[in-house]
Amino acid sequence: MGKAAKKKFTTATGNGPQVSADKHLSSVFKFNTDLGQHILKNPLVAQGIVDKAQIKPSDTVLEVGPGTGNLTVRILEQARKVIAVEMDPRMGAELTKRVHGTAGEKKLDILLGDFMKTELPYFDICISNTPYQISSPLVFKLINQPQPPRVSILMFQREFAMRLLARPGDSLYCRLSANVQMWANVTHIMKVGKNNFRPPPQVESSVVRIEIKQPRPRVDFNEWDGLLRIVFVRKNRTIAAGFKSNTVLEILEKNYKAYLAAVNDGSEMVDDSTGSMIDVVKQKIEAVLNSTGLSAKRAGKCDQTDFLQLLYAFHQVGIHFA
């Protein structure tokens, strides 16, 4: 993974009074809403988000998409260091101007570049007014950090936030819900109306708190996600239906062959000149679904225990998902 350019901007702006950054910017250039540039302008909401993070004086805080710095300046007051990842160089320059000559200037590092392609240094807390188009990738990147943050306070589109919180049987319960809730505890912090932003987005927002479970579940993330991808293709169809796709069967056949090669268990091999073991895989899938009693159940109604039971049963017969 490539490193984003790291730069300490040093543009001098004099010692005169600071103009409200978002008002100044809106008169200089248009915000790029394609990059999710909806600047949080309500100071009470901004302070509320920072307060919920419960920042310690020794903490390093990662901020994703700092924009004009309405959150950043508040984080700098409490944290030892702030690492701000910003896609737009114009915003990076304006943020540097805003903190120039203040006590927070030496505590701020700006990483210019795409957050998803950025190699992240160590940090204790993540705070983000998240660009909506990277909401899901951002959550999974945070969850999969070698040393994940102690807590993340993240702003999302309201519906996305509700998906993170949805429980089995809820209309919004989906692969995202089951996946994130396996690795983290998610709570709703506050609703944020569209008029709290400049320019206003077309949707309402919510702030959530994500805390990675400690200790982490002893489950391979790729295996877990691979299973969920299959059963949630159509969450209101039976789990058995998800395993009838030729594409799924071909992937599981390939994985099964790799498993046999790894364990060198010749007793499982079959005499097949075409190299196909689809029928063997089908039989194993049917046996697992029948033994677990989940064949006719729908993914949208299943909880973590159901999925873990299914994953364990498949592993017992040599079927893997990654």
C-alpha positions in Angstrom: 0.0 0.0 0.0 1.5 3.3 -1.1 2.1 6.2 1.3 0.3 9.4 0.8 2.4 12.5 0.6 3.1 13.9 4.0 3.5 17.6 4.3 3.7 20.2 7.0 2.3 23.2 5.2 4.1 26.4 6.2 2.2 29.1 4.3 2.2 32.3 6.4 -0.9 34.3 6.9 0.2 37.0 9.3 -1.1 37.5 12.8 -4.4 39.2 12.0 -7.8 37.9 13.1 -8.8 34.5 11.6 -11.8 34.6 9.2 -14.3 31.7 9.5 -12.7 29.1 7.3 -15.8 27.7 5.6 -17.2 31.1 4.8 -13.9 32.2 3.4 -13.6 29.1 1.3 -17.1 29.3 -0.1 -16.2 32.7 -1.5 -13.0 31.5 -3.1 -13.9 28.2 -4.6 -16.8 25.8 -4.8 -16.8 22.8 -2.5 -16.4 19.5 -4.4 -19.5 17.5 -3.3 -18.2 14.6 -5.4 -15.5 14.2 -2.8 -18.0 14.5 0.0 -17.1 18.1 0.9 -20.0 19.1 3.1 -18.4 21.1 5.8 -19.9 20.8 9.3 -20.6 24.4 10.3 -22.5 24.0 13.6 -20.0 24.6 16.5 -22.2 22.8 19.1 -22.3 19.7 16.9 -18.6 19.8 16.3 -17.8 20.1 20.0 -20.3 17.4 20.8 -18.5 15.0 18.4 -15.1 15.7 19.9 -16.4 15.4 23.5 -17.8 12.0 22.7 -14.4 10.7 21.8 -13.1 11.3 25.4 -9.7 12.3 24.1 -6.8 12.0 26.6 -3.8 14.4 26.6 -1.6 11.5 25.5 -3.7 10.5 22.5 -2.9 10.6 18.8 -6.1 11.3 16.8 -6.7 10.4 13.2 -9.1 12.7 11.4 -10.4 11.7 8.0 -11.5 14.5 5.7 -10.7 17.5 8.0 -12.0 20.0 5.4 -11.7 23.5 6.8 -10.8 22.3 10.3 -13.9 22.9 12.3 -13.4 19.6 14.0 -9.6 19.7 13.8 -9.1 22.9 15.9 -11.2 21.4 18.7 -9.3 18.0 18.6 -6.0 19.9 18.7 -7.0 21.5 22.0 -7.3 18.1 23.7 -4.9 15.7 21.9 -1.2 15.2 21.9 -1.1 15.0 18.1 -3.6 15.1 15.2 -3.0 13.3 11.9 -5.4 14.7 9.2 -5.9 12.8 6.0 -7.1 15.1 3.3 -7.8 14.4 -0.4 -8.0 18.0 -1.6 -4.7 20.0 -1.5 -6.8 23.2 -1.4 -8.4 22.1 1.9 -5.0 21.1 3.2 -3.6 24.5 2.5 -6.5 26.3 4.1 -6.4 24.1 7.2 -2.7 24.9 7.6 -3.5 28.6 7.3 -6.2 28.3 9.9 -3.8 26.8 12.6 -0.8 28.9 11.6 0.6 30.7 14.7 -1.6 28.8 17.1 -0.6 26.4 19.8 -2.0 23.5 17.7 0.3 24.2 14.7 3.1 21.9 15.8 0.7 19.1 16.8 -0.9 18.8 13.3 0.4 16.6 10.5 -1.5 16.6 7.2 -1.4 13.6 5.0 -2.4 14.5 1.4 -4.0 11.7 -0.5 -6.7 9.1 -0.7 -7.5 7.7 2.7 -8.1 4.2 1.3 -4.6 4.2 -0.3 -2.8 5.7 2.7 -0.6 3.7 4.9 -1.7 4.9 8.4 0.7 5.4 11.3 -0.4 4.5 14.8 -3.3 6.3 16.3 -5.5 5.9 19.4 -8.8 7.5 18.2 -10.4 8.2 14.8 -12.8 11.1 14.2 -14.4 11.7 10.9 -17.0 13.7 9.1 -16.9 10.8 6.6 -17.2 11.4 2.8 -20.2 9.2 2.2 -18.8 7.4 -0.8 -16.1 5.8 1.4 -18.2 4.9 4.4 -18.1 1.2 4.1 -14.4 0.9 3.0 -13.4 3.3 5.9 -15.2 1.2 8.5 -13.6 -2.1 7.3 -10.1 -0.4 7.1 -10.4 0.7 10.7 -11.6 -2.7 11.8 -8.7 -4.4 10.1 -5.9 -2.2 11.4 -3.1 -4.2 13.1 -3.6 -2.0 16.1 -7.2 -0.7 15.7 -8.2 2.6 17.4 -9.6 2.5 20.9 -12.7 4.3 19.7 -14.0 5.9 16.5 -16.5 8.7 16.4 -17.8 8.8 12.8 -20.4 10.8 10.9 -22.3 8.9 8.2 -25.4 9.2 6.1 -28.3 8.3 8.3 -29.3 5.2 6.5 -25.8 3.8 6.5 -25.5 4.5 10.2 -28.8 2.6 10.8 -27.4 -0.3 8.8 -24.5 -0.5 11.2 -26.9 -0.7 14.1 -29.6 -3.0 12.6 -30.4 -6.3 14.3 -31.6 -9.6 12.8 -35.1 -9.2 11.5 -34.8 -5.4 10.9 -35.4 -4.2 7.4 -32.0 -2.6 7.2 -30.1 -5.7 8.5 -27.6 -6.8 5.9 -24.0 -8.1 5.4 -22.6 -4.8 6.7 -24.6 -5.1 9.9 -23.5 -8.7 10.6 -19.9 -8.1 9.6 -19.3 -5.0 11.6 -21.1 -6.2 14.7 -18.9 -9.3 14.7 -15.8 -7.2 15.3 -17.1 -4.1 17.1 -19.7 -2.6 19.4 -21.6 0.2 17.6 -23.8 2.8 19.3 -25.7 5.8 18.0 -24.5 9.1 19.3 -26.6 11.8 17.7 -28.7 12.8 14.6 -27.3 15.7 12.6 -29.7 17.6 10.2 -28.6 18.6 6.7 -28.8 22.3 7.6 -25.7 21.9 9.9 -23.5 21.6 6.8 -22.3 23.9 4.1 -23.3 23.1 1.4 -26.3 21.1 2.8 -26.2 17.4 1.6 -29.3 15.8 0.2 -29.6 13.4 3.2 -29.7 13.5 6.9 -26.7 12.3 8.9 -25.9 10.4 12.2 -22.9 10.1 14.4 -21.9 6.6 15.7 -19.4 5.3 18.1 -17.4 2.2 17.1 -15.3 0.3 19.6 -13.4 -2.8 18.5 -14.1 -5.8 20.7 -11.2 -6.8 23.0 -10.1 -9.5 22.7 -10.9 -9.8 19.0 -13.0 -12.8 18.0 -10.8 -15.7 17.0 -12.3 -15.9 13.5 -10.5 -15.2 10.2 -12.0 -12.0 8.8 -11.8 -13.1 5.2 -13.5 -16.5 6.0 -16.3 -14.7 7.9 -16.8 -12.1 5.1 -16.6 -14.8 2.4 -19.5 -16.7 4.0 -21.6 -13.6 4.6 -21.1 -12.5 0.9 -22.8 -15.8 -0.1 -25.7 -15.9 2.3 -26.5 -12.2 1.9 -26.6 -12.1 -1.9 -30.4 -12.0 -1.4 -31.0 -11.8 2.3 -34.7 -12.7 2.0 -34.0 -16.0 0.1 -33.1 -19.1 1.9 -29.5 -19.8 2.8 -29.6 -22.9 0.7 -30.5 -20.8 -2.4 -27.3 -18.8 -2.0 -25.2 -21.9 -2.5 -26.8 -23.0 -5.8 -25.0 -20.3 -7.9 -22.5 -21.8 -10.3 -20.1 -19.0 -9.5 -20.3 -19.9 -5.8 -19.9 -23.6 -6.5 -16.8 -23.0 -8.7 -15.2 -20.8 -6.0 -15.9 -23.4 -3.2 -14.6 -26.2 -5.5 -11.3 -24.3 -6.0 -11.0 -23.7 -2.3 -11.8 -27.3 -1.5 -9.0 -28.5 -3.9 -6.6 -26.1 -2.2 -7.6 -27.5 1.2 -7.0 -31.1 0.0 -3.6 -30.2 -1.4 -2.7 -28.5 1.9 -3.6 -31.5 4.1 -2.5 -34.0 1.5 -5.5 -36.2 2.3 -5.7 -38.6 -0.6 -8.7 -40.4 0.8 -10.8 -37.4 -0.2 -9.7 -37.4 -3.8 -12.1 -38.6 -6.5 -11.3 -40.1 -9.9 -12.5 -37.4 -12.3 -10.7 -36.8 -15.6 -12.1 -33.3 -15.9 -10.7 -32.3 -12.5 -14.3 -31.3 -11.4 -15.3 -31.9 -7.8 -18.5 -29.9 -8.0 -20.7 -32.9 -7.0 -18.5 -33.6 -4.0 -18.8 -30.0 -2.9 -22.6 -30.0 -3.5 -23.0 -33.1 -1.2 -20.9 -31.4 1.5 -22.9 -28.2 1.3 -26.2 -30.1 1.6 -24.9 -32.2 4.5 -23.8 -29.0 6.4 -27.1 -27.2 5.8 -29.1 -30.2 6.9 -27.0 -30.8 10.0 -27.2 -27.2 11.2 -30.9 -26.9 10.4 -30.2 -23.6 8.6 -31.0 -24.6 5.1 -34.5 -23.0 5.0 -33.6 -20.0 7.2 -33.0 -16.6 5.7 -29.9 -14.6 6.3 -31.9 -11.5 7.3 -33.2 -13.5 10.3 -29.9 -15.0 11.4 -27.6 -13.8 14.1 -23.9 -14.2 14.8 -24.4 -17.6 16.5 -26.1 -18.9 13.4 -23.3 -17.8 11.1 -20.6 -19.0 13.4 -22.3 -22.4 13.6 -22.5 -22.5 9.8 -18.8 -21.5 9.3 -17.6 -24.1 11.8 -19.7 -26.9 10.2 -18.3 -26.0 6.7 -14.7 -26.0 8.1 -15.3 -29.5 9.6 -15.9 -30.9 6.1 -13.1 -28.9 4.4 -15.1 -26.2 2.8 -13.5 -22.7 3.1 -14.5 -19.3 1.9 -11.2 -17.6 1.5 
